[in-house]
Amino acid sequence: MTSIIIDDNEQAIKTLDGLLKHFCPQVKVIGKAQSIKDAVLLINELNPDIVFLDVEMNNETGFDLFPFFPNLNFIVIFTTSHEKYAIKAFKTECFDYLLKPIDPVELANCIGRIVKEKNDILNSQRDHLLSNSIKHSTFSKKIAFISDKGYSFIEEDDVVYFNADGKYTNIFTNKGETFTSSKNIGEIEGTLSDNFFRCHKSWIINLKYITKYLKDKNQALLLNDIVVEISSLKKNEFLKLFNKI
């Protein structure tokens, strides 16, 4: 991670720079400023991950930096000799508040929390990307089931409907084929795309194969005049989907 140190005291800058090098090697100092004006220029130019910000600087305060960056895209860590600013600091978007002389352990712990939060965000993003990738991948459009020869696969788009059969589930395709999966219908429901709808505790239908809704009987007519029940609990939800088809 990259950082900038903002402090009107040159020795304080050197001290913090040295602490980071020795105790937080994952943080690289790429800029130093001794005024808010210079800090604004540096931040805009270098786009750091972290800004170490002193509170009292000559005739300025570190809080004067915030109006220049209404939408922070960097982490602020206040460094100061004055505890009295702590409450005001935490009312801003600062990440932490370190008192001078800075304790190396507190500094390392602070950076450790930043690393953890960044990793958590990255992991969440990776999980989201992986989930989307799997959902839209070629493999995800196939349904696997156990046959006497091992695993067999059916294109999801070819499935007209699923029908519960005790602990098993029967799969019916647009080619008139019937297969049986050892998974129950609830397990299968959790793996399907939005093209499928659980219209009844025993039925999951492929919306693309609906040809008619039989209002009086609360039934759906599928490909090849297959009739499936729509439960009363699912009726309103189904009609909302049906209107979108």
C-alpha positions as a Python dict, from the first residue, in 0.01 Angstrom:
ca = {
    (1, 'M'): (0, 0, 0),
    (2, 'T'): (116, 354, -70),
    (3, 'S'): (104, 639, 177),
    (4, 'I'): (166, 1011, 224),
    (5, 'I'): (271, 1173, 551),
    (6, 'I'): (135, 1521, 624),
    (7, 'D'): (299, 1698, 918),
    (8, 'D'): (453, 2043, 969),
    (9, 'N'): (732, 1889, 1178),
    (10, 'E'): (1007, 1746, 959),
    (11, 'Q'): (1143, 1529, 1240),
    (12, 'A'): (798, 1382, 1300),
    (13, 'I'): (782, 1290, 930),
    (14, 'K'): (1123, 1120, 946),
    (15, 'T'): (1026, 931, 1262),
    (16, 'L'): (701, 797, 1115),
    (17, 'D'): (875, 711, 789),
    (18, 'G'): (1132, 510, 984),
    (19, 'L'): (866, 330, 1189),
    (20, 'L'): (679, 230, 874),
    (21, 'K'): (996, 96, 712),
    (22, 'H'): (1085, -115, 1014),
    (23, 'F'): (745, -229, 1140),
    (24, 'C'): (510, -199, 840),
    (25, 'P'): (709, -287, 526),
    (26, 'Q'): (384, -340, 335),
    (27, 'V'): (331, 38, 343),
    (28, 'K'): (547, 249, 113),
    (29, 'V'): (579, 622, 175),
    (30, 'I'): (557, 795, -164),
    (31, 'G'): (512, 1155, -57),
    (32, 'K'): (556, 1402, 229),
    (33, 'A'): (393, 1740, 284),
    (34, 'Q'): (413, 2007, 553),
    (35, 'S'): (102, 2204, 461),
    (36, 'I'): (-255, 2136, 352),
    (37, 'K'): (-193, 2306, 17),
    (38, 'D'): (100, 2077, -64),
    (39, 'A'): (-91, 1778, 68),
    (40, 'V'): (-383, 1841, -167),
    (41, 'L'): (-146, 1860, -464),
    (42, 'L'): (34, 1539, -361),
    (43, 'I'): (-284, 1342, -302),
    (44, 'N'): (-428, 1443, -638),
    (45, 'E'): (-101, 1359, -810),
    (46, 'L'): (-9, 1032, -635),
    (47, 'N'): (-348, 890, -532),
    (48, 'P'): (-221, 718, -213),
    (49, 'D'): (-395, 438, -26),
    (50, 'I'): (-325, 590, 317),
    (51, 'V'): (-277, 948, 440),
    (52, 'F'): (-108, 999, 776),
    (53, 'L'): (-242, 1335, 886),
    (54, 'D'): (-117, 1558, 1170),
    (55, 'V'): (-384, 1767, 1344),
    (56, 'E'): (-210, 2091, 1442),
    (57, 'M'): (9, 2236, 1167),
    (58, 'N'): (118, 2600, 1205),
    (59, 'N'): (-199, 2802, 1136),
    (60, 'E'): (-386, 2502, 994),
    (61, 'T'): (-538, 2178, 1116),
    (62, 'G'): (-561, 1840, 951),
    (63, 'F'): (-939, 1885, 937),
    (64, 'D'): (-882, 2154, 672),
    (65, 'L'): (-795, 1876, 428),
    (66, 'F'): (-1143, 1722, 418),
    (67, 'P'): (-1326, 1997, 225),
    (68, 'F'): (-1092, 1929, -67),
    (69, 'F'): (-1195, 1563, -75),
    (70, 'P'): (-1570, 1532, -6),
    (71, 'N'): (-1562, 1171, -127),
    (72, 'L'): (-1255, 1012, 28),
    (73, 'N'): (-1083, 748, -181),
    (74, 'F'): (-799, 703, 68),
    (75, 'I'): (-766, 598, 432),
    (76, 'V'): (-696, 872, 687),
    (77, 'I'): (-493, 801, 1001),
    (78, 'F'): (-456, 1099, 1234),
    (79, 'T'): (-120, 1141, 1408),
    (80, 'T'): (-109, 1399, 1686),
    (81, 'S'): (20, 1482, 2033),
    (82, 'H'): (-323, 1605, 2143),
    (83, 'E'): (-593, 1370, 2272),
    (84, 'K'): (-851, 1650, 2272),
    (85, 'Y'): (-907, 1609, 1896),
    (86, 'A'): (-996, 1238, 1914),
    (87, 'I'): (-1374, 1279, 1922),
    (88, 'K'): (-1371, 1530, 1636),
    (89, 'A'): (-1137, 1303, 1439),
    (90, 'F'): (-1366, 1003, 1467),
    (91, 'K'): (-1659, 1213, 1354),
    (92, 'T'): (-1476, 1243, 1024),
    (93, 'E'): (-1405, 942, 807),
    (94, 'C'): (-1071, 870, 972),
    (95, 'F'): (-967, 509, 1019),
    (96, 'D'): (-758, 553, 1334),
    (97, 'Y'): (-606, 809, 1571),
    (98, 'L'): (-244, 758, 1680),
    (99, 'L'): (-93, 965, 1961),
    (100, 'K'): (264, 1089, 1937),
    (101, 'P'): (513, 957, 2018),
    (102, 'I'): (371, 683, 1802),
    (103, 'D'): (386, 337, 1954),
    (104, 'P'): (526, 92, 1694),
    (105, 'V'): (289, -181, 1815),
    (106, 'E'): (-16, 45, 1778),
    (107, 'L'): (102, 149, 1433),
    (108, 'A'): (154, -213, 1326),
    (109, 'N'): (-188, -312, 1464),
    (110, 'C'): (-351, -24, 1278),
    (111, 'I'): (-192, -126, 948),
    (112, 'G'): (-282, -489, 1019),
    (113, 'R'): (-650, -394, 1049),
    (114, 'I'): (-632, -206, 719),
    (115, 'V'): (-476, -508, 547),
    (116, 'K'): (-745, -735, 690),
    (117, 'E'): (-1027, -505, 577),
    (118, 'K'): (-878, -477, 229),
    (119, 'N'): (-840, -855, 210),
    (120, 'D'): (-1198, -904, 326),
    (121, 'I'): (-1319, -667, 53),
    (122, 'L'): (-1105, -839, -211),
    (123, 'N'): (-1225, -1183, -102),
    (124, 'S'): (-1584, -1064, -116),
    (125, 'Q'): (-1529, -925, -465),
    (126, 'R'): (-1359, -1247, -577),
    (127, 'D'): (-1647, -1454, -438),
    (128, 'H'): (-1895, -1233, -621),
    (129, 'L'): (-1701, -1257, -947),
    (130, 'L'): (-1663, -1633, -908),
    (131, 'S'): (-2032, -1672, -837),
    (132, 'N'): (-2123, -1471, -1146),
    (133, 'S'): (-1866, -1660, -1353),
    (134, 'I'): (-2007, -1995, -1247),
    (135, 'K'): (-2362, -1878, -1298),
    (136, 'H'): (-2292, -1766, -1654),
    (137, 'S'): (-2042, -2033, -1749),
    (138, 'T'): (-2111, -2313, -1995),
    (139, 'F'): (-2081, -2569, -1717),
    (140, 'S'): (-2344, -2396, -1505),
    (141, 'K'): (-2593, -2441, -1789),
    (142, 'K'): (-2567, -2815, -1758),
    (143, 'I'): (-2747, -3025, -1498),
    (144, 'A'): (-2559, -3323, -1361),
    (145, 'F'): (-2724, -3640, -1238),
    (146, 'I'): (-2601, -3987, -1150),
    (147, 'S'): (-2671, -4265, -1397),
    (148, 'D'): (-2564, -4630, -1408),
    (149, 'K'): (-2255, -4521, -1607),
    (150, 'G'): (-2153, -4238, -1375),
    (151, 'Y'): (-2246, -3873, -1410),
    (152, 'S'): (-2457, -3758, -1701),
    (153, 'F'): (-2529, -3402, -1806),
    (154, 'I'): (-2832, -3229, -1957),
    (155, 'E'): (-2838, -2880, -2102),
    (156, 'E'): (-3040, -2664, -1864),
    (157, 'D'): (-3224, -2500, -2154),
    (158, 'D'): (-3348, -2842, -2267),
    (159, 'V'): (-3529, -2910, -1938),
    (160, 'V'): (-3902, -2841, -1953),
    (161, 'Y'): (-3975, -2920, -1589),
    (162, 'F'): (-3869, -3106, -1276),
    (163, 'N'): (-4109, -3317, -1076),
    (164, 'A'): (-4050, -3442, -721),
    (165, 'D'): (-4058, -3817, -670),
    (166, 'G'): (-4000, -3872, -300),
    (167, 'K'): (-3630, -3822, -229),
    (168, 'Y'): (-3559, -3819, -602),
    (169, 'T'): (-3645, -3581, -885),
    (170, 'N'): (-3759, -3664, -1235),
    (171, 'I'): (-3627, -3445, -1514),
    (172, 'F'): (-3828, -3401, -1834),
    (173, 'T'): (-3671, -3254, -2148),
    (174, 'N'): (-3796, -3090, -2467),
    (175, 'K'): (-3694, -3406, -2654),
    (176, 'G'): (-3939, -3618, -2461),
    (177, 'E'): (-3665, -3778, -2249),
    (178, 'T'): (-3702, -3853, -1880),
    (179, 'F'): (-3416, -3881, -1634),
    (180, 'T'): (-3400, -3929, -1260),
    (181, 'S'): (-3171, -3741, -1025),
    (182, 'S'): (-3078, -3863, -678),
    (183, 'K'): (-3110, -3505, -553),
    (184, 'N'): (-3439, -3389, -407),
    (185, 'I'): (-3622, -3105, -575),
    (186, 'G'): (-3514, -2852, -311),
    (187, 'E'): (-3145, -2924, -376),
    (188, 'I'): (-3197, -2888, -749),
    (189, 'E'): (-3386, -2559, -711),
    (190, 'G'): (-3083, -2397, -549),
    (191, 'T'): (-2863, -2467, -853),
    (192, 'L'): (-3090, -2333, -1125),
    (193, 'S'): (-3090, -2002, -1311),
    (194, 'D'): (-3368, -1744, -1300),
    (195, 'N'): (-3528, -1913, -1601),
    (196, 'F'): (-3684, -2165, -1363),
    (197, 'F'): (-3972, -2119, -1120),
    (198, 'R'): (-4084, -2336, -827),
    (199, 'C'): (-4456, -2316, -896),
    (200, 'H'): (-4551, -2595, -656),
    (201, 'K'): (-4379, -2800, -386),
    (202, 'S'): (-4349, -3081, -642),
    (203, 'W'): (-4285, -2883, -959),
    (204, 'I'): (-4018, -2657, -1102),
    (205, 'I'): (-4089, -2529, -1452),
    (206, 'N'): (-3881, -2366, -1724),
    (207, 'L'): (-4053, -2036, -1797),
    (208, 'K'): (-3948, -2042, -2162),
    (209, 'Y'): (-4172, -2346, -2223),
    (210, 'I'): (-4494, -2197, -2087),
    (211, 'T'): (-4753, -2172, -2363),
    (212, 'K'): (-5064, -2079, -2165),
    (213, 'Y'): (-5196, -2004, -1818),
    (214, 'L'): (-5526, -2174, -1733),
    (215, 'K'): (-5676, -1918, -1496),
    (216, 'D'): (-5984, -2116, -1388),
    (217, 'K'): (-5779, -2418, -1286),
    (218, 'N'): (-5468, -2226, -1178),
    (219, 'Q'): (-5251, -2439, -1403),
    (220, 'A'): (-4974, -2374, -1653),
    (221, 'L'): (-4965, -2537, -1992),
    (222, 'L'): (-4615, -2624, -2107),
    (223, 'L'): (-4459, -2759, -2426),
    (224, 'N'): (-4643, -3063, -2573),
    (225, 'D'): (-4957, -2974, -2371),
    (226, 'I'): (-4803, -3074, -2040),
    (227, 'V'): (-5016, -2944, -1753),
    (228, 'V'): (-4862, -2847, -1418),
    (229, 'E'): (-5024, -2719, -1101),
    (230, 'I'): (-4963, -2369, -965),
    (231, 'S'): (-5001, -2364, -587),
    (232, 'S'): (-5224, -2096, -437),
    (233, 'L'): (-4925, -1966, -242),
    (234, 'K'): (-4725, -1920, -562),
    (235, 'K'): (-5004, -1781, -780),
    (236, 'N'): (-4937, -1408, -738),
    (237, 'E'): (-4561, -1450, -774),
    (238, 'F'): (-4615, -1663, -1083),
    (239, 'L'): (-4848, -1411, -1247),
    (240, 'K'): (-4591, -1135, -1198),
    (241, 'L'): (-4333, -1351, -1377),
    (242, 'F'): (-4585, -1464, -1638),
    (243, 'N'): (-4655, -1104, -1736),
    (244, 'K'): (-4284, -1057, -1812),
    (245, 'I'): (-4262, -1351, -2052),
}
